[in-house]
């Protein structure tokens, strides 16, 4: 879609581009959403591609993901063998309502900042306890936990002009056992609900992350493996106004799925059952 209101594009922004931002600007990452919808308030685009923020680096501390890393690059990553949760990276990429053409353009950071309930990069990073590095318009930086970043449907903690620079996923989270459940109305459709359970190696703790079904991610944490029905009961305690309502599922349907999948995830990760 053409954006007829844009009169200027900055093709080569400053290395720290924040101070160039002004009202009416938009940061241009992959552009897969930006060019898909009318943007009547936009007057200028600032292209982030020349800044080279597309790195994907495995370190002893975990995985460093540049905000401009594409979905296809993340999917192609060969992760260390000890990262038991690495398959979740692939699963999350496959949860996109998008063709391979979009994978080659859409960015991890762009999906996070869109803050859609069904954003699979949000699911992935929250479940794996990632942190985001944010850059302001004055050049200052701050770190925000992925779990605290999205505040509602298409709403985040970003201030005007602030942007996501990079994502850090800790190695300790990538070494966790995990299980996931996802429901869509059609085979390649948008997620009605996407849930991930994780467990620290050598422990019987449990964390269940609920996304897509709620307007922002919800994490249910247990220091020890809860008994049958306890995780479903925790789902019941999620505030009624957090359940998302759109053509992919009513709040009641999403809550029903969440209760069902919560018990399945608990059962799958309960090591006591194998003793």
C-alpha positions, -999 to 999 in steps of 0.1 A, spaced: 0 0 0 13 35 -9 15 59 21 6 92 3 12 114 33 49 107 36 70 135 21 105 125 33 125 94 40 158 94 59 178 67 43 210 70 64 201 79 100 227 87 127 242 57 146 221 68 175 190 78 156 167 89 184 175 127 183 164 127 147 128 117 156 100 143 155 62 140 157 49 125 124 78 102 121 79 64 120 108 41 124 110 18 94 121 -18 101 108 -45 78 77 -24 69 55 -55 66 28 -39 88 36 -3 81 28 -7 44 -2 -28 49 -25 -3 66 -33 34 60 -10 57 81 -27 91 78 -6 107 105 28 99 90 49 125 74 84 110 74 101 76 76 135 69 92 150 37 77 168 16 103 182 -10 79 215 8 72 223 7 110 231 -30 108 210 -40 138 203 -75 124 229 -94 144 221 -128 159 249 -139 182 252 -169 204 273 -161 235 281 -178 269 254 -155 284 227 -165 259 213 -152 226 217 -116 214 191 -106 188 193 -73 170 159 -57 166 163 -58 128 170 -95 127 146 -111 103 123 -140 111 140 -161 85 174 -155 100 161 -165 135 145 -196 121 178 -206 104 198 -203 137 217 -234 147 215 -233 185 239 -250 210 229 -286 219 224 -277 256 197 -252 248 168 -275 254 143 -246 248 158 -237 214 130 -255 195 107 -228 208 125 -203 185 114 -224 155 79 -229 169 74 -192 174 86 -184 139 61 -209 125 33 -192 144 34 -162 121 4 -156 100 28 -149 71 44 -164 40 81 -170 35 82 -136 17 72 -119 49 97 -140 69 125 -125 48 114 -89 56 96 -89 89 118 -83 119 119 -97 154 118 -62 169 90 -51 146 68 -79 157 75 -72 194 68 -34 190 36 -40 172 23 -55 205 -4 -75 189 -18 -102 213 -9 -129 188 27 -116 182 48 -148 184 80 -130 191 64 -116 222 54 -152 232 89 -164 226 107 -136 245 84 -135 274 84 -173 279 122 -173 278 125 -143 302 142 -120 277 151 -84 283 149 -55 258 173 -26 253 154 6 245 169 38 231 152 71 237 151 103 216 178 118 238 201 88 233 196 74 268 192 37 272 171 15 295 165 -22 299 130 -36 302 119 -72 310 99 -87 280 71 -95 304 66 -59 313 69 -44 278 35 -50 263 7 -34 283 -23 -41 261 -35 -47 225 -11 -26 204 2 -8 235 37 -9 250 58 10 275 76 28 246 77 66 249 72 87 218 102 82 195 117 55 217 128 24 199 138 -12 205 176 -17 198 182 -54 208 169 -84 227 188 -106 252 176 -141 259 196 -156 288 213 -189 285 197 -201 317 162 -198 301 173 -214 269 185 -245 289 150 -250 304 127 -278 296 96 -265 278 62 -275 265 38 -254 244 3 -255 231 -13 -233 204 -47 -231 189 -58 -215 156 -91 -216 138 -74 -226 106 -42 -245 99 -22 -214 90 -43 -189 110 -35 -163 136 -32 -177 172 -63 -178 193 -41 -188 222 -4 -196 225 9 -210 258 44 -220 269 55 -238 300 91 -238 312 109 -256 340 144 -251 354 167 -281 350 170 -301 382 140 -285 398 102 -290 398 93 -254 394 69 -243 367 62 -211 348 33 -209 323 31 -180 299 -3 -172 284 -3 -151 252 -26 -144 222 -56 -151 243 -50 -121 266 -44 -85 257 -9 -87 272 12 -117 283 4 -133 316 29 -154 335 18 -179 361 47 -190 383 50 -219 408 80 -226 430 71 -263 429 51 -284 406 14 -277 415 -12 -304 418 -37 -312 392 -61 -284 385 -40 -257 402 -27 -241 370 -62 -241 355 -74 -224 388 -47 -198 383 -61 -192 348 -95 -186 364 -79 -158 384 -68 -139 353 -89 -107 352 -119 -109 329 -110 -77 310 -76 -92 300 -92 -119 278 -90 -108 241 -120 -106 219 -117 -107 181 -128 -129 152 -103 -155 161 -119 -163 194 -142 -150 222 -129 -143 257 -148 -174 269 -134 -196 242 -98 -184 249 -102 -190 287 -116 -225 281 -86 -233 259 -62 -218 284 -76 -239 313 -73 -271 291 -38 -264 279 -26 -254 313 -33 -288 327 -17 -305 296 15 -284 300 16 -291 337 12 -329 331 39 -329 304 65 -311 326 57 -329 358 88 -351 363 72 -368 393 49 -387 369 80 -405 355 93 -416 389 
